Amino acid sequence: MAFVNFKWREQLSKPSFDIFSRSLAAIFGGYLVAATACGLLALALPLPVAESVLTAMMLSFALYAIAALWAFSVKRSRQAWRDLLCISTIFYLLILLLG
Amino acid sequence: MKETFFRTMTWLHTWVGLLVCWVLLLVFFAGTLSYYRYEISLWTQPELHKEVFQDYEKGQLKAQLTQAQAYLAQHASDAKDWRINFPTERKPYLSYGWQTQPEPGQRRGEFIEHIVKTDGKGVITDTRDSRGGHFFYRLHFDLHYMPANIARWIVGFCTMFMLLALISGIVIHKRIFKDLFSFRRNKGSRSWLDAHNVSSVLALPYHLMITYTGLITLMLIYMPWGVLTAYDGDARAFRAELKPSRVQVKPTDIPAEMIQIDTLLPKVKGFWGDVPLKQVVISNLNDKNSRVSFYQNTQQSVTDKRTPLIFSGTDGKLLSDTPVAPSATHVTHDTLMSLHTARFAKPVLRAFFFICGIMGCAMIATGTLLWAIKIRQKQQKKIKNGVKATLGLRLVEGLNLTFIAGLPLATCSFFYANRILEKTMENRAQWEINSFFIALTLVALLACFNRGQTSWRLVLRLSAAGLIAIPVLNALTSNSHLISNINEQQWALVGFDLTCMLFGGALWFASNKLRDSTNLAKVKQPTTQGSQLSQTVKEGV
């Protein structure tokens, strides 16, 4: 019954879990932010279509880097997830609105 | 808060760096070599070392085109397309190439290239089957033995990590300017830290540039989302708008007589003046929809306005739009791309890019060596008492030996295989590449048993000896040698031999240094710098 005895709450508050969670937030959450930002900028930039797509793609990696660093700079990993998911949801809604 | 941020960044730098450093080292190493992609290819084709090299002559164009068309019509009448390549600075020979019709299910046919001798009559058809410098070029983003799209995702992932490692490295590096001038040699791990700092900081703009532009070269794979929203995912439409000349016209299957290509030259001159040409491509041969595209040699311009002039192959009418001035976005994109490939770089600047690339390799290598040394120091007491080093440490040390010492040896064995393998061997080009990976695997096997000084010295000395002997190999297996190449001013070939010797010498020097610093892990009293380092490692572990 090791599974039942496994102390979930204790495990989740361990620093190693925090770091693991932050890493996942940085990799996947960060990519989500960059991808949605890329899609949004491609629609929203006041340039000819091909050019705004190009600009959006070129900028997206900088945004990815910022998002990933953000995930490591906030106090808790939960906050990192919250921030990144919120931002990408907003971006996604804006894409739906514009597209 | 500020202190925690600093510590998180230190942690990030250590782990992000360590996790991907070996793939990154491979990518940096192969990428650095591909700055001399054409020179390496030239060296790996010794058949071309005599009576082939020539300069671009605009007076000869007409005759060369006429002759090319006649030759191709005779030898490659059923090809998919023809390519006539004029001599350029880095590919100094005239050649007729073609692509055979692709086999069913394949996207491309086989590329065949026949090289014209300087007398204009003889044609060399039996060059050895070798990937040459293109192997290293492909290796640095397609890796090998795996599908290209998977490899590109792996490389992209590692590149993104590299970007994060660089940024966090800058954050934790409080004294960036001072470290430029501090190198303390023979101080055990502190020297490694200094070496890491110097190689990182000196070439920092280069590292940032090459990492970011690397992501940009493959951004259509990594970030296609803009195309998804703005073009409903129609990547073809996007590319067509980006580069209209790239769109291929389908053949109509109505046969038609081709014009003489050289009659188009006056029209080309009317648009471009005396700009040297690089290539003429003829597609859809003998078809109503045949096309003749002229490409200019853009030489040293940073942005590469590659818009070709496209003519109809049946009546010689200009079909491409007259080139319009590219927009700022296009110029930015084009500049970032050419910064990555350095296609504009003249010899001195190219050498500078190469040195920066080597420093990138040094940065990665010293970083991971530093980690291993510090961890070994921590475990020293236990190891003395007969406890085995931890699996992590053994793994890192093994991978260090494999990649840091193994890559030069693998490259060396690639060059030797190029010259020693039988010319008619089946799958010859693939076996050259296999020999690269066989050497790497052998070093990895060695690393399974012994990761100490002896192994390092053995591998370093092997590759040093091999590289120093490269001019001898070249002299024995080709019809020219170092001295004759100097006399004939074949600087690409001379440079190849000399660079190999230089690196061989450096590796020999390194293997000798190993003996002096047998106790790499010599611990000195930690000073400020030392405490920064031990903090780095403490955070990391």
Interface residues (C-beta under 8 A of the other chain):
Chain A: I19 A26 A34 A35 T36 C38 G39 L40 L41 A42 L43 L47 P48 V49 A50 E51 S52 V53 L54 T55 A56 M57 M58 S60 F61 A62 Y64 A65 A68 L69 F72 S73 K75 I95 G99
Chain B: M1 T4 F5 T8 M9 W11 L12 M160 L163 L164 I167 S168 Y212 L215 I216 M219 L220 Y222 M223 W225 G226 V227 L228 T229 A230 Y231 F238 E241 L242 S327 T329 H330 T332 H333 L336
